[in-house]
Amino acid sequence: MAQEHLMARLGGWAGYDVVEDWQEQRAGHSWCVLRLQAVAGWLRQCSHCGESTRAIHDHQDRRVRDLPLFEHRVELIVPRIRVACRRCGPKLERLDWLAPFARVTQRLGESVAQLCRVASIRHVAHYFGLDWKTVKELDFASMQRTLGPVDLEGLEVIGMDEFAIQKGHRYATVIVEPTRKRVLWIGRGRGRADVRPFFELLGPQRCRRLQAAVMDMNAGYEIEVKHHCPQAAIVFDLFHVVAKYGREVIDRVCVDRANELRADKPARQVVKGARWLLLKNRESLAAGQDIQLKELLAANRALFVVHVLRDALKDLWSYRHTGYAQRAWNSWYSKARRSRIEPLKRFAANLKPYLPGILAHCRFPLGTNLIEGINNKIKVIKRMAYGFRDDAYFFLKIRAAFPGVG
């Protein structure tokens, strides 16, 4: 089959035919250059009002990139037509396969955007032989078209968490809908004022419909939710409470016990190395670690107490009846306060004001495990791109990674 016939079949350039083609070598790459010609008598559309016409005002050649063909990069020379519209005057022709003033076809732009989902902009730009900024703009435009505005109708439950956006303790907040596993909003900062734009976007009517918000023990998040949605239950997440317990109780007790054993270096090393063993869930212990843990706890009362009370604290999130959960809390709190372990007593006293948010888990058994998964995905997106300089683009990439289900 002649090459021009092959290109005509593969083309898909509605309203245009291939009239000439040739090959070139540029910077070590093979290029296939195609000159297109407007089909005579073709019914064309005004890009402004959409009216159809066959009247042509003028045209100007434009070089446009298209999808590669086998090992060849493809460049089109397109006579970009201005139609003589009866309503609007001379206006650019509307083409389904080429956006106004674009230098790449629609299908090449979509292919670039699809590849950007699994590769960095730099690698995609190198693969297609496009400028870095062009690839970013194509990906950004494609995500905007695909995602559109966030649908906030019918929202009843939200999850809120922070993630590191840059070095130097710079954070952003992500708000998700746990039931549909979709990202609703992302914004810089983790304070009360930083999350306020989300509730302003939500509006008073939809705020009144919100039933629950799951979060860590961030005072800014809690105050802002209560201000805009006073009827919504605040639910504190198990993961963050237990992580806080590990930092403030288990770590502190390990350090204090290790300091007491300065004279006994072998025993001191055992205690210092026990931190991760104490933080592990029992079902996650490797072979032999269960015996090691039993020996460690038998040899040290303080470590035994904080380890047992950690498991008891986690059990609070397993209750589905508020009364039972309240009795379990009273028992745990009493044991913690009588333990004579100062870090544990301080933690219990500091945790007590947050009890309503722990008990709310009985009515709304939610957690931020989905958000933690999203945060891990965010780290992958950042690492793949070697960081982002454009918040709007970065936040759109996060939304595209979690568009929701159902």
N, C-alpha and C positions, 0 to 999 in steps of 0.2 A: 504494500500500500504506500502511495506517495506520502511524503511527510506532511504536505499541506492538508491532505485529506485526513490524516491522523489527528492533526492539530484542530481541524474543524470539528471532528467528533468529540475530542476531549475538551474543547474550548469552553462552551457555556457562556459566551459573551453575547447575550441577547442583543440583537440589533446591529451586530458587527460581524464581518467575515475577515478571514486571513487572506491578504493579498500578496504578501511577501514574507519570506523568512530567511534567516541566515544564522550562522554560528560565529561566536567570537571567543577569544581567550582573554580573560581579565584577571590579573593577580593570581594566576594559577588555577582559575575556575573556568569551566566551560559554560558559556551563556548561549541560550537560544533566544534570538530577538525576532519578534513577530510584529509585522505592521498590520494593523486592522483598518478596515474601511467600513464606513456606515452603509448599511443595506438601504438601497434606494426605495423610497415609498414606505418605509417603516413608520408605524404610528408611535410617536414619541411623547413623553410627558414632561410638563413643566415641573421643575423641582420646587417651585414656590406654592402653586395652587393645585397641581396635579392634573390640570386639564390636558387632554390629548390633542396633538397637532402633528401635521407633516411638514409644517413650515420651518425652515432652518434659517436662522439669522446669520451665524458664522460658526467657525470652529477653529480650534488651536490644538496642535499635537502636544500630547503629554506622555511622558515615559512612566510606566506603571509596572510594579513587580507583581508577578503571579506565582502560584504554587510551582515548585520545581517539577520537572518532567524527567524521570529517571535520574541520570547523573547531571543533568543540565539545569542551571538556574534560568528562569524564564523572565524576560522583560517584554512588555507590550508597548508599542507606540500607538496610542489611541487618539483619534481626532475628537477631542472633547467639544461637544456641540452645545451651542446656545440656541434654543428654539425661539421662534418668534411667537410668543404667547399673546393671544388677543387681550387677555386681562392684565398681564403683568409686564408685557414688553419682552425684551431679550432676557431670557433666564436660562441657567444651566440645565441641561437635560437630566432627568432623574433616571438613574440606573440601579437595578437591584443588585448588580454584582460589583458596583464601584461607588463608594460614597463621594459626595461633593468634595473636591480639592484633595482627595486621598491619593497617596502614591503607592498604595498596595490594594489589591482586590479584596473583596469581602471574604472570600474563602481562604486566602492567605492569612488575613487577619485572624480568622477563627482558628486556623491551624496553629498560629503563633500562640494564641491564648490557651489552647488546649495543652500545648507543650509546656507552657509556663506553670501549669498546675503541678508538674513533676520535676521541673528543672529551673535553674536560676535564669534571670534575665540575661546575664552575660553569656551563658552557654547557648540559650535560644538565639540570641543575636548572632553569635558566631556560626551556629548551624545554618541559619537562613541567610547570612551575609547582610544583616540589617543593622542599623544604628541602635545602640542601647536605648536611647530615648524613644525611638519608634516602637520598639518591642514593648516597653513599659506602657506607652500610650494605648497601644492595641489591646494589651491585656486589661488595662484599667477600663477602657471603653466596653470591652466584652463583658466584664463582670458587672458593670453598671447596668447594661442592657439585660443581662441574665437575672440578676438579683432584684433590681428595682428597689423601691422603698420598702422598708420593713413593715410587715403586717402586724399591727399590735391589737387587732380586734380579738375579743374573747380571751384575753390574757388573764389568767387566774393565779399563776405561781411563777415566781422568778427566782433565779439563783445569782448571787453576786460574789465576785472574787477579784483579787488583784493579781497581776503578773508583772515581772520585771521587764521593762521595755528597753532600758539602756543600763550601762554601768553607772555607779554612783548613786544607788538607791533611787532610781527614777522608775516610777511604776505607772501602770494603766489599769483601768477597771473594765472587766468584761461582765456583761449581764446576759443571761441565757434563759430560755424557757426549757426546764428540765424534761417536761413531758414529751415535747416534740424534738428535743435535742438540737436546738438551733440557737445561734447567736443573735441577740436582739440589738445590742448596742455595745460599742467600745469607745472609751474616752481616756485621755491622759489624766493621771492623778488618782488618788485613792481617798480623798477627803470628801466632806459633805458637799461642798460647793462643786466638786469635780463631777459628782454623779447627778447633780440637780438637773442638768439638761435632759437626761433621760426621762425624768418624771414630768418635765415641762412638755416633752414630746408626747408622752403618754396622755397628758391632759386630765383634768379633774374627773370627768365621767369614767374613763377607763381606770383611773387610780382607785375610784370607789369600788371597782369590781375585783381588785386584787385581794386574794385570800391569804397568801403566805409569801414570805421571802426568806430563803435559806442563805446563810452567810457565815463567815467566821466572826469572831468577837471584835469586829471593827466598829467603834463607837460612831464614827461618821456615817457609815452605812445605816446603822440602826436608827439614828436620830432622823436622818433624811427620809427613810421609809415611814417612820411614825408620823413625820410632819405631813407628808403627802397622802399616806394611806393609813390613817389611824386604826382602821378596822383589820388590817392585815396582821397575821401572826408572824412574829420573828422566830425563825428556827435556826438554832446554832448547830453547826455541823460537827459530827463526831471526829472527823479527821483532824480538824484544827485544834479542838480541845485536847485530844490525846497528844498531838504534836507539842502543844504548849506544856502539857504535863511532862513530856519527855525532856524538854529544855529546862523547865524551871524546877522540877522535882528530881527526876532520875539522874540527870547530868550533875545537879548540885550535890546530891547525896554521894554519887560516885567520886566526885572531886574531894568532898569533905572526908570520905573514908580513905581515899588514897593519901591525903595529907596526913592522916593519923598513922599511916603505915610507912612513913618515910624511912624508918630504921629497918624495916623488913622489905627489901627491894623485890624479892620474888612475889610476895603477897601483894605488894603495891602494883606491880605490873599486871597481875591477874585482875585486880579491881579496875584498873584503868582500861584494860581491854574488854571489860564486861559490858560497856555501854551499849553496843549494838546488839549484844545477846539479850540484854534486858528489854530493849525496845522492840525486839522481834515478837510477832505473834507465835503462839505455841505451834500452830499448824505449819508455820514457815521455817521451823528449826531444821537444820540439816542433820544428817546422821551423826550421832554422838553428841550433838549440842544439847539435847535434852538432859543427858547425864551431867554434862558440864554445868548447865544451869541449876540443876538440883543441888549439886555440890556447892556452888557459889551461894545460893540462897540459904542453905543449911549452915554455912559458915558465917553469915552476916545478917543480923536481925533487921537492920535498917533497910538493906536491899530487898530482903524478903517482904517487908511490909509495903514498901512503895511498889513493888512488882505485883503483889496480890491486889492492892487497891487500884492499880492501873486497870487490871482486868475487870474489877468490880465497877469502875467508872465507865468502862466501855459497855457494860451490860445495861446501863441506863437507857441506851438507845435501842434496846431490843424490846422494850415494853410498848404495848399498844393501849394501855389503860393508865390514865393520869394518876389515879389513886395508888396503884401498885408502884408506879415510877416514883411518886412522892415518898412512899415508905422506903423504897430502895435508896433514894437520895439521903433521907434522914439517917439511915443506917451507915451509909458511906461517909457522910459528913461527920457523924459522931466518932467513927473510928479514926478518921483523919485528924480531927482536933485532939483526940486522946493519944495520938501516936508518939508524942514527944519528939517528933522529927520536924524541925522548924520550917524547912522548905515546903514540906507537905501541908503543914498547918497554914502557912501563908497562902499557898495555892488554893486550899479549900475556902479560906475566907474571901479571897478575890473572886472565886468562881460563884459563890453564893448569889450575888446580885444577878447573875446570868441564868439562874435556875428556870425562870419562865420560858426562856428560849430553848432550854433543854427539854422541858416537859412538853413543849409544843410539838416535839417530834412524834409524840403519841398520836396526835390528830393528823399531822402532816409528815409521814415517814419519808422525808427528803434528805438528801445529802449533796455535798458539792463534789462527789466523785466524778460526775460528768464534767464539771468545770475543771477539775484537776486533769482529766484526760484532755480537755481543750487546751489547758495551759501547756501540757506536754507537746501537743501538736503545734502550738504557737512557737515553742522553742525550736522545733524542727523547721518550721517556716523561716524563722529568723536565721537559723544556722545555714539553711540551704541558700539563702540570699545574701549571706554575710552581712546581715543587718539591713535596715530600711531607713531611708532619709525622708520619706514622705508618709506621714501618719495616715492620711486618707487612703492611700494605696495599700499600706500595711493592714489597716483595719478592714478594708474590703477583702483582702486575701483571707483574713480570718473568717469573715462571714461566708465567703465562698467555700471554705473548708467544712463549715457546719451549717448548711442551708436548712436543715430540719427534715424530719420524716413524718409521714402521715398527713 
